[in-house]
Amino acid sequence: MASEMSTLYLFLSGVTLLLVTAHALGIAADRLGFAPVVGELLTGLVLGPSVLGLLFPSVTSIVVPISEGLSALASIGLILLLVLAGTEIDVSVIRRYVRPTIALAAGASLVPFLLGFALGWFLPETYLVAAEHRFSLALFLATALSISAVPVATRVLIDLDAMDRTVGQLTVTAAVIIDAAGWIALTVVSDIARVGHFDTAQLSRTVVVLVAFVVAAAVLGPRIVNRLFVVSAHARSPVLTGFSMVLVFGFALSWSALSVGLEPVLGAFLAGLLVKDRLDAETSRVFQMVTLGLFAPIFFATAGLQATLRELFVPETLLLAALTLVVAVFGKFLGVALGAMVTDLSRAETLCIAIGLNARGAMEIVVAAVGLAIGVLTPTLYTVIVLVAIVTSIMTPPLLRRALSRLSDDSRPLKT
């Protein structure tokens, strides 16, 4: 009993510390002209070994190492953020703008992937775990730099009240495609790193399962959603509400994706798309408050808890970090510009989308963590990638706010 009380005490201490710090930094970030998500992303660095761990290690020990409870809450935060992202997407926009969305996603993922691979291929051997791992390292770096963070993009666009604009819709839908491709690439890259060769059969199986899952969700999902909301409407229960149905369906579809070997975020996003039209104003408001007020800050905060920036005090490493940041930002902007060439997007609209897709957030950190765990990335490279993820997420809100303020009208039709 005493052991259980001690575990609960540490868990509640960790949750409280993360939430208080995340909201405090979020308020500070907002007053400085950034979106609150910037403060939440910095929470992990402030509470982790990089800052507070040097001054008050006893406080950092409350949240580091990350407990199973905090890790589970962070995972729930990621799932709910993707459900929320799905509810914010206008499906008619996706159907109408299929061509520009695919073009933007292709450019914004392929160009930084190629540049990231080139950077990894020509890195000095001092940054390699072993010379024979250069190809795997280059693939991991390419994947990390090509990805875009759907949760960060969604949170920033919501904070800036831009989700209902065309550039907002295109940014999130393109980010979802980029993320889906990124998770598939991560699966393939991890297999290559572990077995030492490219497994064509495994990639084929992944693609087949992915297509089958999306088709099944599109066909069966609306029927299930309708049935769930009919049950909640006739139950006359104060707790069995539309909000409850969103949670149940979101978790169920995320579990379904995970059970067939896909990323749960895919199921979460599809769930949001499917329940969107069944949500009333009150349910939407409650769901957004719970997600952005409780679970999202924990998810963003835990991303940087185990990163240390002390490696960056070495001049050579600082130079590598700067070069990696330039490659990441330039690759994303160039990719979006190339993708926009087959659309009738204006320069102002293209700039807005490029800025929105430039944020990497915790998604890039997840890729880096996998590379570190399987022994492909060194701790130094892991720290560099974490820094790129945080800096690109910090620079996105003010740049996007400025770009949106110069956008006269983004509601005109696009080439479809």
TAFEN-V300662 format. One record per pair of residues at least 6 apart in sequence whose ideal C-beta (glycine too) atoms are under 7 Angstrom apart, sorted by sequence separation. I is the first residue (numbers start at 1). J is the second residue. D is the distance in whole Angstrom. If there is no record, write none. Layout:
# TAFEN-V300662
I_J_D + I_J_D
This chain:
# TAFEN-V300662
29_35_7 + 30_36_5 + 45_51_6 + 46_52_6 + 125_131_6 + 128_134_6 + 157_163_5 + 162_168_4 + 192_198_6 + 257_263_6 + 258_264_5 + 311_317_6 + 312_318_5 + 371_377_4 + 29_36_6 + 52_59_6 + 53_60_4 + 63_70_7 + 94_101_7 + 257_264_5 + 52_60_5 + 191_199_5 + 232_240_5 + 29_38_4 + 128_137_6 + 232_241_6 + 257_266_5 + 312_321_6 + 368_377_6 + 26_36_3 + 29_39_4 + 232_242_6 + 254_264_4 + 257_267_3 + 340_350_4 + 372_382_5 + 28_39_6 + 49_60_6 + 157_168_5 + 191_202_6 + 256_267_6 + 48_60_6 + 232_244_7 + 26_39_4 + 47_60_6 + 121_134_7 + 229_242_6 + 232_245_5 + 254_267_4 + 337_350_6 + 25_39_3 + 26_40_5 + 157_171_7 + 253_267_4 + 254_268_5 + 336_350_6 + 368_382_5 + 25_40_7 + 49_64_7 + 157_172_7 + 188_203_5 + 253_268_7 + 47_63_6 + 48_64_6 + 229_245_6 + 22_39_7 + 25_42_6 + 120_137_5 + 121_138_5 + 228_245_5 + 253_270_6 + 336_353_6 + 337_354_7 + 368_385_4 + 22_40_5 + 25_43_6 + 120_138_3 + 153_171_6 + 154_172_6 + 250_268_6 + 253_271_4 + 336_354_4 + 368_386_6 + 153_172_6 + 187_206_6 + 228_248_7 + 22_43_4 + 25_46_7 + 117_138_5 + 120_141_4 + 228_249_6 + 250_271_4 + 333_354_5 + 336_357_6 + 364_385_6 + 365_386_6 + 21_43_5 + 117_139_7 + 119_141_6 + 120_142_6 + 150_172_7 + 153_175_5 + 184_206_6 + 249_271_5 + 332_354_6 + 225_249_6 + 364_388_7 + 365_389_5 + 18_43_7 + 21_46_6 + 116_141_5 + 117_142_4 + 150_175_5 + 332_357_6 + 364_389_4 + 21_47_6 + 116_142_4 + 150_176_6 + 249_275_6 + 332_358_5 + 148_175_4 + 116_144_7 + 360_388_7 + 361_389_6 + 113_142_5 + 116_145_4 + 150_179_5 + 246_275_5 + 329_358_6 + 360_389_4 + 17_47_7 + 113_143_7 + 116_146_6 + 148_178_5 + 147_178_6 + 148_179_7 + 147_179_6 + 360_392_5 + 361_393_5 + 112_145_5 + 113_146_4 + 359_392_5 + 360_393_7 + 112_146_5 + 358_392_5 + 359_393_5 + 147_182_4 + 146_182_6 + 217_253_7 + 242_278_7 + 109_146_5 + 242_279_6 + 246_283_7 + 359_396_4 + 242_280_7 + 358_396_6 + 143_182_6 + 108_148_7 + 243_283_5 + 356_396_7 + 242_283_4 + 246_287_6 + 355_396_6 + 143_185_5 + 241_283_7 + 143_186_6 + 243_286_5 + 213_257_6 + 243_287_6 + 355_399_5 + 356_400_6 + 17_62_6 + 18_63_6 + 355_400_5 + 17_63_6 + 143_189_6 + 213_260_6 + 14_62_5 + 352_400_6 + 355_403_6 + 13_62_5 + 14_63_5 + 140_189_6 + 213_262_6 + 221_270_7 + 225_274_5 + 229_278_5 + 139_189_4 + 225_275_6 + 209_260_5 + 352_403_5 + 10_62_7 + 209_261_6 + 210_262_6 + 222_274_6 + 351_403_5 + 352_404_6 + 14_67_6 + 139_192_6 + 209_262_6 + 217_270_5 + 221_274_4 + 225_278_6 + 15_70_7 + 348_403_7 + 352_407_6 + 11_67_6 + 14_70_5 + 136_192_6 + 10_67_7 + 136_193_4 + 11_69_5 + 15_73_7 + 348_406_6 + 349_407_7 + 303_362_4 + 348_407_5 + 324_384_5 + 328_388_5 + 349_410_5 + 300_362_6 + 303_365_5 + 299_362_7 + 317_380_6 + 321_384_5 + 325_388_5 + 329_392_7 + 320_384_6 + 324_388_6 + 328_392_6 + 85_150_6 + 88_154_7 + 104_170_6 + 108_174_6 + 321_387_5 + 325_391_6 + 317_384_7 + 82_150_6 + 311_379_7 + 82_151_7 + 85_154_4 + 101_170_6 + 105_174_4 + 109_178_5 + 311_380_5 + 345_414_7 + 81_151_4 + 84_154_7 + 100_170_6 + 104_174_4 + 108_178_6 + 344_414_6 + 312_383_7 + 343_414_6 + 344_415_5 + 101_173_5 + 105_177_4 + 109_181_6 + 311_383_4 + 343_415_5 + 78_151_7 + 81_154_7 + 97_170_6 + 101_174_5 + 105_178_5 + 309_383_6 + 88_163_5 + 102_177_7 + 308_383_6 + 312_387_7 + 93_169_4 + 101_177_7 + 307_383_6 + 309_387_7 + 90_169_6 + 94_173_5 + 307_386_4 + 89_169_7 + 183_263_4 + 304_386_7 + 89_172_6 + 88_172_7 + 89_173_6 + 180_266_6 + 304_390_7 + 85_172_6 + 176_269_6 + 37_152_6 + 37_155_4 + 37_156_6 + 35_155_7 + 35_156_5 + 37_159_7 + 36_159_6 + 35_159_4 + 35_160_7 + 155_296_7 + 83_246_7 + 83_250_4 + 80_250_7 + 79_250_6 + 79_251_7 + 79_254_5 + 174_353_7 + 190_370_6 + 194_374_6 + 186_367_6 + 193_374_6 + 91_273_6 + 145_327_7 + 167_349_5 + 171_353_5 + 175_357_6 + 82_265_5 + 86_269_5 + 145_328_5 + 170_353_6 + 174_357_6 + 193_376_5 + 85_269_6 + 86_270_7 + 89_273_6 + 179_363_7 + 186_370_6 + 190_374_7 + 79_264_6 + 83_268_5 + 86_271_6 + 87_272_4 + 167_352_4 + 171_356_4 + 79_265_7 + 82_268_4 + 86_272_2 + 145_331_6 + 167_353_6 + 171_357_6 + 78_265_6 + 82_269_5 + 85_272_6 + 86_273_4 + 83_271_5 + 84_272_6 + 87_275_7 + 79_268_4 + 83_272_4 + 87_276_5 + 82_272_7 + 86_276_7 + 87_279_6 + 87_284_7 + 157_356_7 + 84_287_7 + 153_356_5 + 156_359_7 + 84_288_6 + 153_357_7 + 119_324_7 + 153_359_6 + 84_291_5 + 152_359_4 + 119_327_5 + 148_357_5 + 152_361_4 + 81_291_6 + 149_359_5 + 151_361_6 + 80_291_4 + 116_327_6 + 148_359_7 + 149_360_5 + 115_327_5 + 148_360_7 + 149_361_3 + 147_360_6 + 149_362_7 + 149_363_4 + 80_295_5 + 81_296_6 + 116_331_7 + 112_328_6 + 115_331_4 + 147_363_5 + 147_364_6 + 77_295_3 + 81_299_7 + 76_295_5 + 77_296_5 + 112_331_3 + 111_331_5 + 112_332_5 + 144_364_5 + 147_367_6 + 77_298_5 + 78_299_5 + 73_295_7 + 77_299_3 + 111_334_5 + 112_335_6 + 144_367_4 + 74_298_5 + 108_332_6 + 111_335_3 + 143_367_5 + 144_368_6 + 73_298_5 + 74_299_5 + 110_335_7 + 109_335_7 + 108_335_4 + 111_338_7 + 140_367_7 + 70_298_7 + 74_302_4 + 107_335_4 + 108_336_5 + 107_336_6 + 107_338_4 + 108_339_6 + 140_371_4 + 70_302_6 + 104_336_6 + 107_339_3 + 106_339_6 + 104_339_4 + 66_302_6 + 103_339_4 + 104_340_7 + 140_376_5 + 140_377_6 + 66_305_6 + 103_342_5 + 137_376_5 + 103_343_6 + 136_376_5 + 137_377_7 + 156_396_6 + 160_400_6 + 167_407_7 + 64_305_5 + 144_385_5 + 152_393_5 + 156_397_5 + 160_401_6 + 63_305_6 + 64_306_6 + 162_404_6 + 100_343_4 + 133_376_6 + 167_410_5 + 149_393_7 + 156_400_6 + 160_404_6 + 166_410_5 + 100_345_7 + 165_410_5 + 166_411_6 + 129_375_6 + 129_376_6 + 104_353_6 + 108_357_5 + 129_378_6 + 127_378_6 + 127_380_6 + 127_381_6 + 48_304_6 + 40_297_5 + 43_300_7 + 44_301_5 + 48_305_4 + 50_307_6 + 43_301_4 + 44_302_6 + 47_305_6 + 48_306_6 + 50_308_5 + 41_300_5 + 44_303_5 + 45_304_5 + 48_307_6 + 49_308_5 + 50_309_5 + 40_300_4 + 44_304_3 + 40_301_6 + 44_305_4 + 41_303_7 + 45_307_7 + 37_300_6 + 41_304_7 + 44_307_7 + 23_297_6 + 22_297_4 + 19_297_6 + 22_300_7 + 18_297_7 + 19_298_7 + 22_301_5 + 18_298_6 + 18_301_5 + 100_414_5 + 100_415_7 + 99_415_7 + 97_414_5 + 99_416_6 + 98_416_7 + 97_416_6 + 41_361_7 + 96_416_6 + 41_390_6 + 41_393_5 + 38_393_7 + 38_394_5 + 38_397_6 + 34_394_7 + 35_397_4 + 34_397_5 + 34_398_6 + 33_398_6
